[in-house]
Amino acid sequence: MDMERDFAVVDTGFIVALLNEADEWHEEAKAQYIQYTRIWMPQTVLAEVAYVR
């Protein structure tokens, strides 16, 4: 069965890559961000991004 999703579940690496244009995964993260209508992430990701950034 082929089911399309309209959301993505992301982790810290995705958010860091999305925010950092110098990151090697930035373009891929940006493409995924544009593709999905909803982005889901655990609350702990926010704390991790703040620490890493």
N, C-alpha and C positions, 0 to 999 in steps of 0.2 A: 504494500500500500504506500503510495507516494503522497505525503502530506506537506503542504507548504506552510512555513511559519512566517508570521509577521513580526516576530520578536527575536532578539538575541540575548543570551545570558553572557555577561562579560566579567573579566577579572581585572586585577590591577594593571597587568601588562597592556591590556587593550587601552585603558584610559590613559596611561602614561604615553603610549605610542600615539594616540590620537592628539594629545596636547603638545607633544614634542616633535616639531617638524624635522629635527635632525635624527630622530629614531629610525632605524632601518625598516620598521614595520608601520611607519606613519601612513604611507599611501594605502596600504591594505586596510588598516584600521579606519581610515577616512572613507574608503569605498564601502566597507561594511556598515559604517555609521549612516551613510546615505541610503543604503539598500533597505535597512530595516526600519519599520515605522516606530518600533518600541525597543528600547535598550533596557534590560534588567540587570541589576548588579546587587550583590549583597552589601549591606550597610558597612561592613568591615572594609570594603574596598576604598571607601572615602578616606578612612583613617590611614590606610596603607599608602594611598596616592599622596596625601598630605605629607607623610613621612618621607617618601621617596623623592618627591619633588623638592 
